[in-house]
């Protein structure tokens, strides 16, 4: 496997040139701020320069380039595989009644005897991430897993875009890449590091990813009582206080982050489902534990690799972690680099949701507030 990475910052369009890679890539991953996508022709230029390469990517809440975390930049990472084959598929959420249907349709044409893994990048606001993952899981055979994430838009939550293999950048898109053959090794890990506090409460009224009542009380009113002065900054401040949710006693909890609030209905909208009857607790940040969570996710991700040596690592971390870590945000990326090794190129982004199993062999779930890592070696 060969990898090479370039980073671009805002500039006049007339001065914009693509840098040529040292090889003809099979795959180009492009992560950028939404404004950067709007202001530069780089995606079209890359597709024109490498028409046979699969190109995908998405808007972000921060771009990961090596151990650097940037805002309002564009990172292009090229990958050339020696023996591994790739296949691309995209759908638009507008063409389906729900996200479950979109997910199952997305992956159905990727299924083959030698399929090893599927990597998904999705629209971040129009998609129900829980349903999307459910559909993807239903469309794949036993033993084939998925990782990926939901596009971001800084802390604005206004619009997200995804890069199509055609070179277009659009809202509503969901893309998938299938990896095939016996020569590719892929690992993954997804861990958080948040502390839960307070008593566990019951979800008494919800519909999909919209939460209406907690312990028979209006959800938004109760949630605001936890936040104090921070309630005035909703929905952005909700990223600092996610919810830990478990659907049944003994189940592994997942984290849910707020995407929107509705003052009239006193409801909270999350990136994934909050089923009625589930149990929730409020969470807060512990910076040391967040960084340790990223390190531990990296350790899990390299375990399946021969000699635990990665050549490429795609990092998808939550925008809420970035807001909490602030100037220390690069420390979680540095912690990952120390584990996966200096020979691995790191790329990725800060997201509105992460898709991965907790551990090897588990089923894929939608996460919020985690560092999710997919490692590749050939």
C-alpha positions in Angstrom: 0.0 0.0 0.0 1.2 3.5 -0.9 -0.2 6.6 0.8 0.3 10.3 0.3 -1.4 13.4 1.8 -1.7 17.0 0.8 -3.4 19.9 2.7 -4.9 23.0 1.2 -5.9 26.3 2.9 -8.2 29.0 1.5 -6.7 31.0 -1.4 -7.8 32.8 -4.5 -9.4 30.4 -7.0 -7.0 31.6 -9.7 -4.0 30.5 -7.6 -5.5 27.1 -6.8 -3.5 24.2 -8.2 -3.6 20.5 -7.2 -0.4 18.9 -6.2 0.3 15.7 -8.1 0.6 12.5 -6.2 3.7 10.3 -6.7 1.5 7.5 -7.9 -1.9 6.9 -9.5 -4.3 6.4 -6.5 -7.1 3.9 -6.2 -8.8 6.0 -3.6 -8.7 9.7 -2.6 -10.3 10.7 0.7 -11.2 14.4 0.9 -12.2 16.1 4.2 -12.9 19.8 4.4 -14.9 22.5 6.0 -18.2 23.3 4.2 -17.0 26.8 3.3 -13.8 25.3 1.8 -15.8 23.0 -0.4 -17.9 26.0 -1.6 -14.9 28.2 -2.3 -12.5 25.9 -4.2 -12.6 23.8 -7.3 -10.1 21.3 -5.9 -12.5 18.3 -5.8 -13.4 18.7 -9.5 -9.7 19.2 -10.3 -8.7 16.0 -8.5 -11.4 14.0 -10.2 -10.3 15.4 -13.6 -6.6 14.5 -12.8 -7.5 11.0 -11.6 -10.7 9.9 -13.3 -10.2 6.2 -12.5 -9.7 6.8 -8.8 -12.6 6.5 -6.3 -13.1 9.8 -4.7 -15.2 10.5 -1.6 -15.2 12.6 1.5 -17.4 15.0 3.4 -17.7 18.3 5.2 -16.4 18.4 8.8 -16.3 20.1 12.1 -12.5 20.0 11.9 -10.0 18.2 9.6 -7.4 15.8 10.8 -4.1 15.9 8.9 -1.4 13.8 10.6 -1.3 14.9 14.2 -2.7 18.3 13.2 -6.4 19.4 13.6 -7.4 22.3 11.3 -10.4 24.4 10.6 -11.4 25.7 7.2 -8.9 23.5 5.3 -9.0 20.6 2.8 -7.1 17.4 3.3 -6.7 15.0 0.4 -5.3 11.6 1.1 -4.4 9.3 -1.7 -4.1 5.5 -1.3 -2.7 2.9 -3.8 -3.4 -0.7 -3.0 -1.2 -3.5 -4.3 -3.8 -6.3 -4.5 -7.0 -5.1 -2.8 -10.0 -4.2 -5.0 -12.5 -1.5 -4.2 -16.1 -0.8 -5.2 -18.1 2.4 -4.7 -21.8 3.0 -4.2 -23.8 6.1 -3.3 -27.4 6.8 -2.6 -29.4 10.0 -1.7 -31.5 10.0 1.4 -34.2 11.9 -0.5 -34.9 8.8 -2.6 -36.0 6.7 0.3 -38.8 6.7 2.9 -36.4 6.3 5.8 -32.7 5.9 6.6 -33.0 2.1 7.1 -34.0 1.6 3.5 -31.2 3.9 2.4 -28.7 1.9 4.4 -29.7 -1.5 3.1 -29.8 -0.2 -0.5 -26.4 1.4 -0.1 -24.6 -1.8 0.6 -26.6 -4.5 -1.3 -24.6 -4.2 -4.5 -21.3 -4.4 -2.5 -21.9 -7.9 -1.3 -19.5 -10.5 -2.7 -17.7 -13.6 -1.4 -14.4 -11.7 -1.0 -15.9 -8.6 0.7 -13.9 -7.8 3.8 -15.2 -4.4 5.1 -17.4 -1.4 4.2 -16.6 2.2 5.0 -19.5 4.7 5.0 -19.6 8.5 4.9 -23.0 10.0 5.3 -25.0 13.3 5.2 -25.0 14.5 8.8 -28.3 16.2 9.4 -31.0 14.7 7.2 -30.1 11.1 8.1 -31.2 9.2 11.3 -27.8 7.5 12.0 -29.3 4.7 14.1 -31.6 3.7 11.3 -28.8 4.0 8.7 -26.6 1.6 10.6 -29.5 -0.8 11.1 -30.1 -0.8 7.3 -26.4 -1.3 6.6 -26.2 -4.2 9.0 -29.3 -5.8 7.5 -27.8 -5.6 4.0 -24.5 -7.2 4.8 -23.7 -10.9 5.5 -22.7 -12.1 8.9 -19.0 -11.3 9.7 -18.7 -8.3 7.5 -18.5 -5.1 9.5 -18.8 -1.4 8.8 -17.1 1.8 10.1 -17.6 5.4 9.1 -19.2 8.6 10.2 -21.7 11.4 9.6 -20.5 14.7 8.0 -20.1 17.8 10.1 -20.7 21.5 9.8 -18.5 23.0 12.5 -20.8 23.8 15.5 -23.4 25.4 13.2 -25.6 22.4 12.4 -27.0 24.1 9.3 -25.9 22.0 6.3 -23.6 19.1 5.6 -22.2 17.8 2.3 -20.7 14.6 1.0 -18.2 14.2 -1.9 -19.6 12.0 -4.8 -17.3 9.9 -6.9 -18.5 12.0 -9.8 -16.7 15.0 -8.4 -19.8 16.7 -7.1 -20.3 17.9 -3.5 -23.9 17.6 -2.4 -26.2 17.4 0.6 -28.2 14.2 1.2 -25.6 11.8 -0.1 -24.4 8.6 1.6 -21.4 6.9 0.1 -19.9 3.5 0.7 -16.6 1.8 -0.3 -16.3 -2.0 -0.2 -12.8 -3.5 0.3 -12.2 -6.9 -1.3 -9.5 -9.7 -1.1 -7.4 -11.6 1.3 -4.5 -9.2 1.4 -6.2 -6.3 3.2 -6.2 -6.2 7.0 -8.6 -3.8 8.7 -9.0 -3.0 12.3 -11.3 -0.7 14.2 -11.9 0.7 17.7 -14.4 3.2 19.1 -14.2 4.5 22.7 -15.3 7.7 24.5 -14.0 8.7 27.9 -17.0 10.7 29.3 -18.1 10.6 32.9 -21.8 10.0 33.6 -23.4 11.7 36.7 -26.7 12.0 38.5 -29.4 9.4 38.6 -30.5 7.2 35.8 -33.7 8.3 34.3 -36.3 6.7 32.0 -37.4 7.7 28.5 -41.2 7.9 28.8 -42.0 9.5 25.4 -40.0 9.5 22.2 -40.3 9.0 18.5 -37.2 7.7 16.7 -34.4 10.2 17.5 -36.8 12.9 19.0 -37.0 12.8 22.8 -40.2 14.3 24.3 -40.4 13.2 27.9 -38.0 12.0 30.6 -39.6 10.5 33.7 -42.9 11.9 32.4 -41.5 15.5 32.4 -40.8 17.7 29.3 -37.4 16.6 28.0 -36.1 20.1 27.1 -37.2 21.6 30.4 -35.5 18.9 32.4 -32.4 19.0 30.3 -32.1 22.8 30.7 -32.3 22.4 34.5 -29.1 20.3 34.3 -27.3 22.9 32.1 -27.9 26.1 34.1 -26.4 29.1 32.3 -25.3 26.9 29.5 -28.9 26.3 28.5 -28.9 29.7 26.8 -26.4 28.4 24.3 -28.4 25.4 23.1 -28.1 23.4 20.9 -24.4 24.0 20.7 -23.8 23.6 24.4 -25.6 20.2 24.3 -22.4 18.9 22.7 -20.7 19.4 26.1 -23.4 17.4 28.0 -24.3 14.3 26.0 -26.5 11.5 27.3 -25.5 7.9 28.0 -28.2 5.5 26.9 -28.8 1.8 27.4 -31.8 0.1 26.0 -32.0 -2.7 28.6 -30.4 -3.8 31.8 -26.8 -5.1 31.2 -26.6 -3.6 27.7 -23.5 -1.7 26.6 -24.4 2.0 26.8 -24.0 4.3 23.8 -23.7 8.0 23.8 -26.2 10.4 22.1 -25.6 14.0 21.2 -28.2 16.7 20.7 -28.6 18.1 17.1 -31.6 20.4 17.7 -34.1 21.6 20.2 -37.8 22.5 19.8 -39.0 25.1 22.3 -42.6 24.7 21.3 -42.7 20.9 21.7 -40.1 20.9 24.5 -38.2 18.2 22.6 -34.6 17.3 21.9 -33.5 15.8 18.6 -30.5 13.5 18.6 -28.1 12.1 16.0 -29.5 8.6 16.8 -32.6 6.9 18.2 -33.7 7.3 21.9 -36.2 4.5 22.2 -39.1 4.7 24.8 -38.3 2.6 27.8 -34.5 3.1 27.5 -32.5 4.5 30.4 -30.4 7.6 30.2 -27.8 9.5 32.3 -26.3 12.9 31.8 -22.5 13.0 30.9 -19.7 15.5 31.3 -16.2 15.8 30.1 -13.0 14.5 31.7 -10.2 15.7 29.5 -7.7 13.1 30.7 -10.2 10.3 30.1 -11.1 11.7 26.6 -7.5 11.4 25.6 -7.1 8.0 27.2 -10.3 6.9 25.3 -8.7 7.9 22.0 -5.5 6.0 22.9 -7.4 2.9 23.9 -9.5 3.0 20.7 -6.2 3.0 18.8 -4.9 0.0 20.7 -8.1 -1.9 19.9 -7.9 -0.9 16.2 -4.4 -2.3 15.6 -4.9 -5.6 17.4 -6.1 -7.5 14.3 -3.2 -6.2 12.1 -0.1 -8.3 11.5 2.7 -7.0 13.8 0.1 -4.4 14.9 1.5 -2.0 12.2 -0.9 0.2 10.3 -0.2 2.0 7.0 -3.4 4.2 7.0 -5.7 5.2 9.9 -9.0 7.1 9.4 -9.9 8.9 12.5 -13.5 10.1 13.1 -14.0 12.0 16.3 -17.0 13.9 17.6 -17.4 17.6 17.4 -18.3 17.6 21.1 -14.9 16.2 21.9 -13.3 19.0 19.9 -15.3 21.7 21.7 -14.3 20.3 25.1 -10.6 19.7 24.4 -10.2 23.1 22.7 -6.5 23.9 22.4 -5.7 20.3 23.6 -7.6 18.7 20.8 -4.4 17.6 19.0 -3.4 15.6 22.1 -6.0 12.9 21.3 -4.7 12.7 17.7 -1.1 12.5 19.0 -2.1 9.7 21.4 -3.5 7.7 18.4 -0.3 8.3 16.3 1.8 7.0 19.2 -0.1 3.7 19.1 -0.6 3.1 15.4 3.0 4.1 14.6 4.8 6.8 12.7 4.6 4.9 9.4 0.8 5.3 9.4 -0.7 8.3 7.6 -3.6 9.8 9.7 -6.6 11.4 8.1 -10.1 12.0 9.2 -12.5 14.6 10.6 -14.6 15.7 13.5 -18.2 14.5 12.9 -21.9 14.6 13.9 -21.8 10.8 14.6 -19.5 7.8 14.4 -20.2 4.3 13.0 -18.3 1.3 14.3 -18.5 -1.7 16.5 -17.3 -1.3 20.1 -14.8 -4.1 19.7 -13.7 -6.6 17.1 -16.6 -9.0 16.3 -19.3 -6.9 17.8 -22.0 -5.4 15.6 -21.7 -1.8 14.2 -23.5 0.9 16.2 -24.0 4.6 15.9 -21.9 6.5 18.5 -21.6 10.1 19.5 -18.7 11.6 21.4 -16.3 8.8 20.6 -13.0 8.6 18.8 -13.5 6.0 16.1 -10.5 4.6 14.3 -10.3 2.4 11.2 -6.8 1.1 10.5 -5.6 -0.5 7.2 -2.6 -2.6 6.3 -1.8 -4.7 3.2 
